[in-house]
């Protein structure tokens, strides 16, 4: 039986190679500052070091920072003089016995699996020399069956403790269920970063101050998901949209690069069935949608499956229950993947369903008008203006601009001008604001348009950090 090359006396940490896109992302993630995870790290370390404990599971959405947190926990274990074995499971090795351990274990061709298990236990005890052994597994749900069985035996027998990361929708995967059967395995939920933590990560990641509009735009595009945030910054630096001026990082809203991030979630969306895709399309084109509307347009069983996978979620707004996608980028990718003819049909169906559901409120009438407009159906000018105002309140300045342009009047110009200012396109906004200030009939409206135009001209001249050179 050949010796497993990785088990060498005196070595305290083993790292097994990873491959592909996920590997490169994780490698770069460890170079980022560790922000906003102190509480989760301390809970995980406590679970890993408890006298009766056998380990910890770090769970959360894809890209939320589980791998980065796992590295911190394992580094802590290493500093405490534990022997640490790190592995990353991948879908490509899922069907290969001892796939992720192939370079570290003797091949079972000339020995039974039981012999391999006993040999691994013996070698671990030799290497550890009385110290605790911690096995860190990133993406535990992709562990192959043989490695899973070996790890379960090692944990159950007290030979090792385990720290593992797993997606929240994969807790029922066989490798995860096997480890949870061993008992005393704590679970630590890893949430998205809050706005303050995300802003700190952006500043520390870029190494300097960042203007407030850019921080706000990055928050909206990432919703606190560190992977999406990091990839957005990479994209901005690569494409030249994110620049440093007079020591301040800034990124014009009209050049924000979110389409590149679609590659990170295509794999998840690619596993959906056609009925699930259509259900998600309804939510993506309607969000935030009243629950009663989604119940009229989506099969409830399919909606429940999407919710369980974290692709849609329920949120409370005052006395209403609304449905939206699990992350704004899910909605963006789904909308981008929807053909023009299907999008028209979806919006027409949504408008008809909401009208049939007695959508008589101001917001509901605005939704109906917006969907009818986007389906190229006739819409009254007053309804278009109301829909544009509704879009501005939802911070959807692009839709507000599109709806306002349909109304060739002073009110339409006012809506377009405000929408352009909200997008950071002050130069284009000035002409619309000037026409609104001159043509609006109400004196108060004219004064508001004049004030916004003056403020817009000031910011166009001064900029966020001083006079524009």
The 8 nearest C-alpha neighbors of each residue, nearest first, counted from 0:
[[1, 105, 2, 109, 110, 106, 107, 108],
 [0, 2, 105, 3, 106, 104, 4, 109],
 [3, 1, 105, 4, 0, 104, 6, 103],
 [2, 4, 104, 103, 105, 5, 6, 1],
 [3, 5, 103, 6, 2, 102, 7, 104],
 [4, 6, 103, 3, 7, 13, 102, 104],
 [7, 5, 4, 3, 8, 126, 122, 103],
 [6, 8, 5, 10, 9, 126, 4, 3],
 [9, 7, 126, 10, 6, 125, 127, 11],
 [8, 10, 11, 7, 126, 127, 128, 6],
 [11, 9, 8, 12, 7, 13, 82, 126],
 [12, 10, 82, 83, 9, 81, 13, 77],
 [13, 11, 83, 84, 82, 10, 14, 77],
 [12, 14, 84, 85, 83, 15, 11, 5],
 [15, 13, 85, 86, 16, 84, 12, 83],
 [14, 16, 86, 85, 13, 17, 87, 99],
 [17, 15, 14, 18, 86, 87, 99, 22],
 [18, 16, 22, 87, 15, 19, 89, 88],
 [17, 19, 22, 16, 20, 21, 23, 89],
 [20, 18, 22, 21, 23, 17, 24, 89],
 [19, 21, 23, 22, 24, 18, 25, 17],
 [22, 20, 24, 23, 19, 25, 18, 17],
 [23, 21, 18, 25, 20, 17, 19, 24],
 [24, 22, 26, 20, 25, 21, 27, 19],
 [25, 23, 21, 27, 22, 26, 28, 20],
 [26, 24, 28, 22, 27, 23, 21, 29],
 [25, 27, 23, 28, 24, 29, 22, 30],
 [26, 28, 24, 30, 25, 29, 23, 31],
 [27, 29, 25, 30, 31, 26, 24, 67],
 [28, 30, 27, 31, 26, 67, 25, 70],
 [31, 29, 28, 27, 32, 26, 33, 25],
 [30, 32, 28, 29, 204, 33, 27, 200],
 [33, 31, 34, 204, 30, 203, 200, 29],
 [32, 34, 31, 35, 36, 67, 200, 68],
 [35, 33, 36, 32, 200, 196, 199, 37],
 [36, 34, 196, 37, 192, 33, 38, 193],
 [35, 37, 39, 38, 34, 40, 33, 68],
 [38, 36, 40, 39, 35, 41, 34, 33],
 [37, 39, 41, 40, 36, 42, 35, 43],
 [40, 38, 42, 36, 41, 37, 43, 187],
 [41, 39, 37, 43, 42, 38, 36, 44],
 [40, 42, 44, 38, 43, 39, 45, 37],
 [43, 41, 39, 45, 40, 44, 46, 38],
 [44, 42, 46, 40, 45, 41, 55, 39],
 [43, 45, 47, 41, 46, 42, 40, 72],
 [46, 44, 42, 48, 43, 47, 49, 41],
 [47, 45, 43, 49, 44, 48, 55, 54],
 [48, 46, 54, 44, 45, 49, 55, 43],
 [47, 49, 45, 46, 44, 50, 52, 54],
 [50, 48, 52, 46, 51, 47, 45, 53],
 [49, 51, 52, 48, 53, 47, 46, 45],
 [52, 50, 49, 53, 183, 48, 46, 47],
 [53, 51, 49, 183, 50, 54, 46, 47],
 [52, 54, 160, 184, 183, 161, 154, 47],
 [55, 53, 161, 47, 184, 160, 162, 52],
 [54, 56, 185, 162, 184, 186, 46, 47],
 [55, 57, 186, 163, 164, 162, 187, 185],
 [58, 56, 164, 187, 188, 186, 163, 65],
 [59, 57, 188, 165, 167, 166, 189, 164],
 [58, 60, 167, 189, 166, 188, 190, 63],
 [59, 61, 63, 166, 167, 62, 58, 309],
 [62, 60, 63, 166, 59, 64, 65, 167],
 [63, 61, 226, 64, 224, 225, 60, 227],
 [62, 64, 224, 60, 61, 191, 225, 65],
 [63, 65, 67, 62, 66, 225, 68, 226],
 [64, 66, 68, 67, 164, 69, 63, 57],
 [67, 65, 69, 68, 64, 70, 137, 164],
 [68, 66, 70, 64, 69, 65, 29, 28],
 [67, 69, 71, 65, 70, 66, 64, 72],
 [70, 68, 66, 72, 71, 67, 65, 73],
 [69, 71, 73, 67, 68, 72, 74, 66],
 [72, 70, 74, 68, 69, 73, 75, 67],
 [71, 73, 69, 75, 70, 74, 44, 40],
 [74, 72, 76, 70, 75, 71, 69, 77],
 [73, 75, 77, 71, 76, 72, 70, 78],
 [74, 76, 72, 78, 73, 77, 71, 79],
 [77, 75, 73, 79, 74, 78, 81, 72],
 [76, 78, 74, 81, 80, 79, 75, 73],
 [79, 77, 75, 80, 76, 74, 81, 73],
 [78, 80, 76, 77, 81, 75, 74, 82],
 [81, 79, 77, 78, 82, 76, 130, 11],
 [82, 80, 77, 131, 76, 79, 132, 130],
 [81, 83, 11, 132, 12, 127, 133, 131],
 [84, 82, 12, 133, 134, 132, 11, 81],
 [83, 85, 13, 134, 12, 135, 133, 14],
 [86, 84, 135, 14, 13, 134, 136, 15],
 [87, 85, 136, 15, 135, 14, 137, 88],
 [88, 86, 137, 136, 17, 138, 89, 99],
 [87, 89, 142, 141, 138, 99, 137, 139],
 [88, 90, 91, 141, 92, 87, 93, 142],
 [91, 89, 93, 92, 141, 88, 94, 142],
 [90, 92, 89, 93, 94, 95, 88, 141],
 [91, 93, 98, 95, 90, 94, 89, 99],
 [92, 94, 143, 90, 91, 141, 95, 142],
 [95, 93, 92, 143, 96, 91, 98, 144],
 [94, 96, 98, 92, 93, 97, 143, 91],
 [97, 95, 145, 98, 143, 94, 144, 146],
 [96, 98, 146, 100, 145, 101, 99, 95],
 [99, 97, 95, 92, 96, 101, 100, 143],
 [98, 100, 101, 97, 88, 92, 86, 87],
 [101, 99, 97, 103, 98, 102, 104, 146],
 [100, 102, 98, 103, 97, 99, 104, 106],
 [101, 103, 100, 104, 4, 3, 5, 99],
 [104, 102, 3, 5, 100, 101, 4, 105],
 [103, 105, 3, 101, 100, 102, 106, 2],
 [106, 104, 3, 1, 2, 107, 0, 103],
 [105, 107, 108, 104, 1, 109, 0, 101],
 [108, 106, 110, 109, 111, 112, 105, 115],
 [107, 109, 106, 110, 111, 105, 0, 112],
 [110, 108, 107, 0, 111, 106, 105, 1],
 [111, 109, 107, 108, 114, 112, 115, 0],
 [110, 112, 114, 113, 107, 115, 109, 108],
 [111, 113, 115, 114, 116, 107, 110, 145],
 [112, 114, 116, 111, 115, 117, 110, 118],
 [115, 113, 111, 117, 112, 116, 118, 110],
 [114, 116, 112, 118, 113, 117, 119, 111],
 [117, 115, 113, 119, 114, 118, 112, 120],
 [118, 116, 120, 114, 119, 115, 121, 113],
 [117, 119, 115, 121, 116, 120, 114, 122],
 [118, 120, 122, 116, 121, 117, 123, 115],
 [121, 119, 117, 123, 118, 122, 116, 124],
 [122, 120, 118, 124, 119, 123, 117, 125],
 [123, 121, 125, 119, 124, 120, 126, 118],
 [124, 122, 126, 120, 125, 121, 127, 119],
 [123, 125, 127, 121, 122, 126, 128, 120],
 [124, 126, 122, 123, 128, 127, 121, 8],
 [127, 125, 8, 123, 124, 128, 122, 7],
 [126, 128, 130, 124, 129, 125, 123, 82],
 [129, 127, 125, 126, 130, 124, 123, 8],
 [128, 130, 127, 131, 124, 125, 126, 132],
 [129, 131, 127, 128, 81, 132, 82, 80],
 [132, 130, 81, 82, 133, 129, 127, 159],
 [131, 133, 82, 159, 81, 83, 160, 130],
 [132, 134, 160, 83, 161, 159, 82, 84],
 [135, 133, 84, 161, 83, 85, 160, 162],
 [136, 134, 85, 162, 163, 161, 84, 86],
 [137, 135, 163, 86, 139, 87, 85, 138],
 [136, 138, 87, 164, 139, 163, 88, 66],
 [139, 137, 165, 164, 140, 88, 141, 136],
 [138, 140, 141, 142, 165, 137, 136, 164],
 [139, 141, 138, 172, 142, 174, 175, 165],
 [142, 140, 88, 139, 89, 90, 93, 138],
 [143, 141, 88, 139, 140, 93, 147, 174],
 [144, 142, 93, 146, 145, 94, 147, 96],
 [143, 145, 147, 146, 148, 142, 96, 174],
 [146, 144, 96, 148, 147, 97, 143, 149],
 [147, 145, 97, 149, 148, 143, 144, 150],
 [148, 146, 144, 150, 145, 174, 149, 142],
 [147, 149, 151, 145, 146, 150, 144, 152],
 [150, 148, 146, 152, 147, 151, 145, 153],
 [149, 151, 153, 147, 152, 148, 146, 154],
 [152, 150, 148, 154, 149, 153, 178, 155],
 [153, 151, 155, 149, 150, 154, 156, 148],
 [152, 154, 150, 158, 156, 151, 155, 159],
 [155, 153, 157, 159, 151, 156, 152, 160],
 [156, 154, 152, 157, 181, 153, 151, 158],
 [157, 155, 153, 154, 158, 152, 159, 151],
 [156, 158, 154, 155, 159, 153, 160, 53],
 [159, 157, 153, 156, 154, 120, 132, 160],
 [160, 158, 132, 154, 157, 133, 153, 161],
 [161, 159, 133, 53, 54, 154, 134, 132],
 [160, 162, 54, 134, 133, 135, 163, 55],
 [163, 161, 135, 55, 54, 56, 134, 136],
 [162, 164, 136, 56, 135, 137, 57, 139],
 [165, 163, 57, 137, 138, 56, 58, 65],
 [166, 164, 138, 58, 139, 140, 57, 167],
 [167, 165, 59, 169, 168, 58, 60, 61],
 [166, 168, 59, 58, 169, 60, 170, 165],
 [167, 169, 308, 166, 170, 307, 309, 171],
 [170, 168, 166, 172, 171, 167, 140, 165],
 [171, 169, 172, 168, 175, 167, 176, 165],
 [170, 172, 169, 176, 173, 175, 168, 174],
 [173, 171, 169, 175, 170, 140, 174, 176],
 [172, 174, 176, 175, 177, 171, 140, 144],
 [175, 173, 177, 147, 176, 140, 172, 142],
 [176, 174, 178, 177, 172, 173, 140, 170],
 [175, 177, 179, 173, 178, 174, 171, 172],
 [178, 176, 174, 180, 175, 179, 173, 151],
 [179, 177, 180, 175, 181, 176, 151, 174],
 [178, 180, 176, 181, 177, 182, 184, 175],
 [179, 181, 178, 177, 182, 176, 151, 184],
 [180, 182, 179, 178, 155, 183, 151, 177],
 [183, 181, 180, 184, 179, 53, 178, 155],
 [184, 182, 52, 53, 185, 181, 51, 54],
 [185, 183, 54, 55, 182, 53, 179, 52],
 [186, 184, 55, 56, 183, 46, 54, 187],
 [185, 187, 56, 55, 57, 188, 184, 58],
 [188, 186, 57, 56, 58, 189, 185, 43],
 [187, 189, 58, 59, 57, 190, 186, 39],
 [188, 190, 59, 58, 187, 57, 65, 191],
 [191, 189, 188, 59, 192, 63, 60, 64],
 [192, 190, 223, 224, 63, 193, 189, 222],
 [191, 193, 223, 196, 197, 190, 224, 194],
 [192, 194, 196, 195, 223, 197, 191, 222],
 [195, 193, 197, 196, 198, 192, 218, 223],
 [196, 194, 198, 197, 193, 199, 192, 200],
 [197, 195, 199, 193, 198, 194, 192, 35],
 [196, 198, 200, 194, 199, 195, 192, 223],
 [199, 197, 201, 195, 200, 196, 214, 194],
 [198, 200, 196, 202, 197, 201, 203, 195],
 [199, 201, 197, 203, 198, 202, 204, 196],
 [202, 200, 204, 198, 199, 203, 205, 197],
 [203, 201, 199, 205, 207, 204, 200, 208],
 [202, 204, 206, 200, 205, 201, 199, 207],
 [203, 205, 201, 202, 206, 200, 31, 32],
 [206, 204, 202, 203, 207, 201, 248, 208],
 [205, 207, 203, 204, 202, 208, 201, 209],
 [206, 208, 202, 205, 209, 203, 247, 246],
 [209, 207, 247, 202, 248, 210, 246, 206],
 [208, 210, 248, 247, 249, 202, 211, 207],
 [211, 209, 213, 212, 249, 248, 214, 247],
 [210, 212, 214, 213, 215, 209, 216, 249],
 [213, 211, 215, 214, 210, 216, 249, 252],
 [212, 214, 216, 215, 211, 250, 210, 249],
 [215, 213, 211, 217, 212, 216, 198, 218],
 [216, 214, 212, 218, 213, 217, 211, 219],
 [215, 217, 213, 219, 218, 214, 212, 220],
 [218, 216, 220, 214, 219, 215, 221, 213],
 [217, 219, 215, 221, 222, 216, 220, 214],
 [220, 218, 216, 217, 222, 221, 215, 327],
 [219, 221, 217, 218, 222, 216, 327, 328],
 [220, 222, 218, 223, 224, 228, 227, 219],
 [223, 221, 218, 219, 224, 220, 326, 191],
 [222, 224, 192, 191, 221, 197, 193, 225],
 [223, 225, 63, 221, 191, 227, 226, 222],
 [226, 224, 228, 227, 63, 229, 223, 64],
 [227, 225, 62, 229, 228, 224, 230, 63],
 [228, 226, 230, 221, 224, 229, 225, 231],
 [229, 227, 225, 231, 221, 226, 230, 224],
 [228, 230, 226, 232, 231, 227, 225, 233],
 [229, 231, 233, 227, 232, 228, 234, 226],
 [232, 230, 234, 228, 229, 233, 227, 235],
 [233, 231, 235, 229, 234, 230, 236, 228],
 [234, 232, 230, 236, 231, 235, 237, 229],
 [233, 235, 231, 237, 232, 236, 238, 230],
 [236, 234, 241, 240, 232, 238, 233, 237],
 [237, 235, 239, 233, 241, 234, 238, 232],
 [236, 238, 234, 235, 239, 233, 240, 241],
 [239, 237, 235, 236, 240, 234, 241, 256],
 [238, 240, 236, 241, 237, 235, 242, 234],
 [239, 241, 235, 238, 250, 254, 242, 236],
 [240, 242, 250, 235, 236, 239, 249, 248],
 [243, 241, 248, 249, 240, 244, 250, 239],
 [242, 244, 248, 247, 246, 249, 245, 241],
 [245, 243, 247, 246, 248, 242, 249, 464],
 [244, 246, 247, 243, 464, 248, 465, 463],
 [245, 247, 244, 243, 248, 207, 208, 464],
 [248, 246, 244, 243, 208, 209, 245, 249],
 [247, 249, 243, 209, 242, 208, 210, 244],
 [250, 248, 242, 210, 241, 213, 209, 243],
 [249, 251, 241, 213, 240, 252, 242, 255],
 [252, 250, 253, 254, 423, 249, 255, 240],
 [251, 253, 255, 254, 422, 423, 250, 216],
 [252, 254, 251, 255, 422, 423, 424, 250],
 [255, 253, 252, 251, 240, 256, 250, 235],
 [256, 254, 252, 253, 257, 251, 250, 240],
 [255, 257, 258, 254, 234, 235, 231, 259],
 [256, 258, 259, 260, 255, 231, 220, 261],
 [257, 259, 260, 261, 256, 332, 262, 331],
 [260, 258, 261, 257, 262, 256, 234, 231],
 [261, 259, 262, 258, 257, 263, 230, 227],
 [260, 262, 263, 259, 258, 264, 332, 265],
 [261, 263, 265, 260, 264, 259, 266, 258],
 [264, 262, 261, 260, 265, 266, 227, 259],
 [263, 265, 266, 267, 261, 262, 268, 329],
 [266, 264, 268, 262, 267, 269, 263, 261],
 [265, 267, 269, 264, 268, 270, 263, 262],
 [268, 266, 264, 269, 265, 270, 271, 263],
 [269, 267, 265, 270, 266, 271, 264, 276],
 [268, 270, 266, 267, 271, 265, 272, 264],
 [271, 269, 268, 267, 272, 266, 265, 276],
 [272, 270, 269, 268, 275, 276, 273, 267],
 [271, 273, 275, 274, 276, 270, 269, 277],
 [272, 274, 276, 275, 277, 271, 278, 270],
 [275, 273, 277, 276, 272, 278, 301, 271],
 [276, 274, 278, 272, 273, 277, 271, 301],
 [277, 275, 273, 279, 274, 278, 271, 280],
 [276, 278, 280, 274, 279, 275, 273, 281],
 [279, 277, 275, 281, 280, 276, 297, 274],
 [278, 280, 282, 276, 277, 281, 283, 275],
 [281, 279, 277, 283, 278, 282, 284, 276],
 [280, 282, 278, 284, 279, 283, 285, 277],
 [281, 283, 285, 279, 280, 286, 284, 323],
 [284, 282, 330, 280, 281, 285, 286, 279],
 [285, 283, 281, 282, 286, 280, 334, 346],
 [284, 286, 282, 288, 283, 287, 281, 349],
 [287, 285, 288, 323, 282, 283, 284, 322],
 [286, 288, 323, 322, 321, 285, 289, 282],
 [287, 289, 286, 322, 321, 285, 290, 323],
 [290, 288, 321, 292, 291, 320, 322, 293],
 [289, 291, 321, 293, 292, 320, 322, 294],
 [290, 292, 294, 289, 293, 295, 356, 288],
 [291, 293, 295, 289, 290, 294, 353, 296],
 [292, 294, 296, 290, 295, 297, 291, 289],
 [293, 295, 291, 292, 297, 296, 290, 299],
 [296, 294, 292, 293, 297, 291, 352, 298],
 [295, 297, 293, 294, 292, 298, 352, 281],
 [298, 296, 278, 293, 294, 299, 295, 302],
 [297, 299, 301, 300, 302, 296, 294, 278],
 [300, 298, 302, 301, 297, 303, 294, 293],
 [301, 299, 303, 302, 298, 304, 297, 305],
 [302, 300, 304, 303, 298, 299, 275, 305],
 [301, 303, 299, 305, 304, 300, 306, 298],
 [304, 302, 306, 300, 301, 305, 299, 307],
 [305, 303, 301, 307, 306, 302, 308, 300],
 [306, 304, 302, 308, 310, 303, 307, 311],
 [305, 307, 311, 303, 309, 308, 304, 312],
 [306, 308, 304, 309, 305, 303, 168, 310],
 [309, 307, 305, 168, 306, 310, 304, 311],
 [308, 310, 306, 307, 311, 325, 305, 312],
 [311, 309, 325, 305, 308, 324, 306, 312],
 [312, 310, 324, 325, 306, 309, 323, 305],
 [313, 311, 325, 306, 323, 322, 324, 314],
 [312, 314, 322, 321, 323, 320, 315, 311],
 [313, 315, 321, 320, 322, 316, 312, 323],
 [316, 314, 320, 319, 321, 317, 313, 318],
 [315, 317, 319, 318, 320, 314, 321, 289],
 [318, 316, 319, 315, 320, 314, 321, 289],
 [317, 319, 316, 320, 315, 321, 314, 289],
 [320, 318, 316, 317, 315, 321, 289, 290],
 [319, 321, 315, 290, 314, 289, 316, 313],
 [320, 322, 289, 290, 288, 314, 313, 287],
 [323, 321, 313, 288, 287, 290, 312, 289],
 [324, 322, 286, 287, 311, 312, 282, 325],
 [323, 325, 311, 326, 310, 330, 312, 283],
 [324, 326, 311, 310, 309, 312, 323, 327],
 [325, 327, 324, 329, 328, 330, 222, 310],
 [328, 326, 330, 329, 331, 324, 220, 325],
 [327, 329, 331, 330, 326, 332, 220, 261],
 [330, 328, 332, 327, 326, 331, 333, 324],
 [331, 329, 283, 333, 328, 327, 332, 334],
 [330, 332, 328, 334, 329, 333, 335, 327],
 [331, 333, 335, 329, 334, 330, 261, 328],
 [332, 334, 336, 330, 335, 331, 329, 280],
 [335, 333, 337, 331, 336, 332, 330, 283],
 [334, 336, 332, 333, 337, 331, 338, 330],
 [337, 335, 333, 334, 332, 338, 331, 280],
 [338, 336, 334, 335, 342, 333, 341, 339],
 [337, 339, 341, 340, 342, 336, 335, 334],
 [338, 340, 342, 341, 343, 337, 344, 374],
 [341, 339, 343, 342, 338, 344, 337, 345],
 [340, 342, 344, 343, 338, 339, 345, 337],
 [341, 343, 345, 339, 344, 340, 338, 337],
 [344, 342, 374, 340, 346, 341, 345, 347],
 [345, 343, 341, 347, 342, 346, 348, 340],
 [346, 344, 342, 348, 347, 343, 341, 349],
 [347, 345, 349, 370, 343, 348, 344, 374],
 [346, 348, 344, 350, 349, 345, 374, 343],
 [349, 347, 345, 351, 346, 350, 352, 344],
 [350, 348, 346, 352, 347, 351, 353, 345],
 [349, 351, 367, 347, 353, 348, 352, 370],
 [350, 352, 354, 348, 349, 353, 355, 347],
 [353, 351, 355, 349, 354, 350, 348, 356],
 [354, 352, 356, 350, 355, 358, 351, 292],
 [353, 355, 358, 351, 356, 357, 352, 350],
 [356, 354, 352, 357, 353, 351, 358, 350],
 [355, 357, 353, 354, 358, 352, 292, 291],
 [358, 356, 355, 354, 359, 353, 360, 352],
 [359, 357, 363, 354, 353, 356, 360, 364],
 [358, 360, 357, 363, 364, 361, 354, 362],
 [361, 359, 363, 362, 358, 364, 365, 357],
 [362, 360, 364, 363, 365, 359, 385, 358],
 [361, 363, 365, 364, 360, 366, 389, 386],
 [362, 364, 366, 358, 360, 365, 361, 367],
 [365, 363, 367, 361, 366, 362, 360, 368],
 [364, 366, 386, 362, 368, 363, 367, 385],
 [367, 365, 363, 369, 364, 368, 370, 362],
 [366, 368, 350, 364, 370, 365, 369, 371],
 [369, 367, 365, 371, 366, 370, 382, 372],
 [370, 368, 372, 366, 367, 371, 386, 365],
 [369, 371, 346, 373, 367, 372, 368, 350],
 [372, 370, 374, 376, 368, 373, 369, 367],
 [373, 371, 375, 369, 374, 370, 376, 368],
 [372, 374, 370, 375, 371, 369, 343, 346],
 [373, 375, 343, 371, 372, 376, 346, 347],
 [376, 374, 372, 373, 371, 377, 343, 370],
 [375, 377, 371, 374, 372, 378, 373, 347],
 [378, 376, 375, 372, 379, 371, 374, 368],
 [379, 377, 372, 368, 376, 380, 383, 382],
 [378, 380, 382, 381, 383, 377, 368, 384],
 [381, 379, 383, 382, 406, 384, 378, 405],
 [382, 380, 384, 383, 379, 385, 378, 386],
 [381, 383, 385, 379, 380, 384, 368, 386],
 [384, 382, 380, 386, 381, 385, 402, 387],
 [385, 383, 387, 381, 386, 382, 388, 403],
 [384, 386, 382, 388, 383, 387, 365, 389],
 [385, 387, 365, 389, 383, 384, 388, 369],
 [386, 388, 399, 384, 390, 389, 385, 402],
 [389, 387, 385, 391, 386, 390, 384, 392],
 [388, 390, 386, 392, 387, 391, 385, 365],
 [389, 391, 393, 387, 395, 399, 392, 388],
 [392, 390, 394, 388, 393, 389, 396, 395],
 [391, 393, 389, 394, 390, 388, 395, 396],
 [392, 394, 390, 391, 395, 389, 396, 388],
 [395, 393, 391, 392, 396, 390, 421, 397],
 [396, 394, 390, 393, 391, 397, 398, 399],
 [397, 395, 418, 399, 391, 398, 394, 400],
 [396, 398, 400, 399, 395, 401, 418, 422],
 [399, 397, 401, 400, 396, 395, 402, 390],
 [398, 400, 387, 396, 390, 402, 397, 401],
 [401, 399, 415, 403, 397, 418, 398, 402],
 [402, 400, 398, 404, 399, 403, 397, 405],
 [401, 403, 399, 387, 405, 404, 400, 383],
 [402, 404, 411, 400, 415, 405, 414, 401],
 [405, 403, 401, 406, 402, 400, 411, 415],
 [404, 406, 403, 402, 407, 401, 411, 383],
 [407, 405, 411, 404, 403, 408, 380, 383],
 [408, 406, 411, 405, 404, 412, 409, 410],
 [409, 407, 411, 410, 406, 412, 435, 438],
 [408, 410, 435, 412, 411, 439, 438, 413],
 [411, 409, 413, 408, 412, 414, 435, 439],
 [410, 412, 403, 406, 408, 414, 413, 409],
 [411, 413, 409, 431, 415, 410, 414, 435],
 [414, 412, 410, 416, 435, 411, 415, 432],
 [413, 415, 411, 417, 403, 412, 416, 418],
 [416, 414, 400, 418, 412, 403, 417, 413],
 [415, 417, 428, 431, 413, 419, 432, 418],
 [418, 416, 420, 414, 419, 415, 421, 413],
 [417, 419, 396, 415, 421, 400, 416, 420],
 [418, 420, 422, 424, 416, 428, 421, 417],
 [421, 419, 423, 417, 425, 422, 418, 424],
 [422, 420, 418, 419, 423, 396, 417, 424],
 [423, 421, 419, 420, 424, 252, 253, 396],
 [422, 424, 420, 421, 425, 252, 251, 419],
 [425, 423, 419, 420, 422, 426, 427, 428],
 [424, 426, 428, 420, 427, 423, 455, 429],
 [427, 425, 428, 424, 429, 459, 430, 456],
 [426, 428, 425, 429, 424, 430, 419, 431],
 [427, 429, 416, 425, 419, 426, 431, 430],
 [430, 428, 432, 431, 427, 426, 433, 452],
 [431, 429, 433, 432, 428, 434, 427, 416],
 [430, 432, 416, 412, 434, 433, 428, 429],
 [431, 433, 435, 429, 416, 434, 430, 452],
 [434, 432, 430, 436, 431, 435, 429, 437],
 [435, 433, 437, 431, 432, 436, 438, 430],
 [434, 436, 409, 432, 413, 438, 437, 433],
 [435, 437, 445, 448, 433, 449, 434, 438],
 [438, 436, 434, 435, 439, 433, 445, 409],
 [437, 439, 435, 409, 436, 434, 440, 445],
 [440, 438, 409, 435, 445, 441, 436, 437],
 [441, 439, 438, 442, 445, 444, 409, 437],
 [440, 442, 444, 443, 439, 445, 446, 438],
 [443, 441, 445, 444, 446, 440, 439, 447],
 [442, 444, 446, 445, 441, 447, 448, 440],
 [445, 443, 447, 441, 446, 442, 448, 439],
 [446, 444, 436, 442, 448, 443, 447, 439],
 [445, 447, 449, 443, 444, 448, 450, 442],
 [448, 446, 444, 450, 449, 445, 451, 443],
 [447, 449, 436, 445, 451, 446, 450, 432],
 [450, 448, 446, 452, 436, 447, 451, 445],
 [451, 449, 447, 453, 452, 448, 446, 454],
 [450, 452, 454, 448, 453, 449, 455, 447],
 [451, 453, 455, 449, 450, 454, 432, 448],
 [454, 452, 450, 456, 455, 451, 457, 449],
 [455, 453, 457, 451, 456, 452, 450, 458],
 [454, 456, 452, 458, 457, 453, 451, 425],
 [457, 455, 459, 453, 454, 458, 452, 460],
 [458, 456, 454, 460, 455, 459, 461, 453],
 [459, 457, 462, 461, 455, 460, 456, 454],
 [458, 460, 456, 457, 462, 461, 455, 425],
 [461, 459, 457, 458, 462, 467, 466, 456],
 [462, 460, 466, 458, 465, 467, 457, 459],
 [461, 463, 458, 465, 459, 464, 460, 467],
 [464, 462, 465, 461, 210, 458, 247, 466],
 [465, 463, 462, 245, 247, 466, 461, 244],
 [464, 466, 461, 462, 463, 467, 245, 460],
 [467, 465, 461, 462, 460, 468, 464, 463],
 [466, 468, 461, 460, 462, 465, 459, 464],
 [467, 466, 465, 460, 461, 462, 244, 245]]
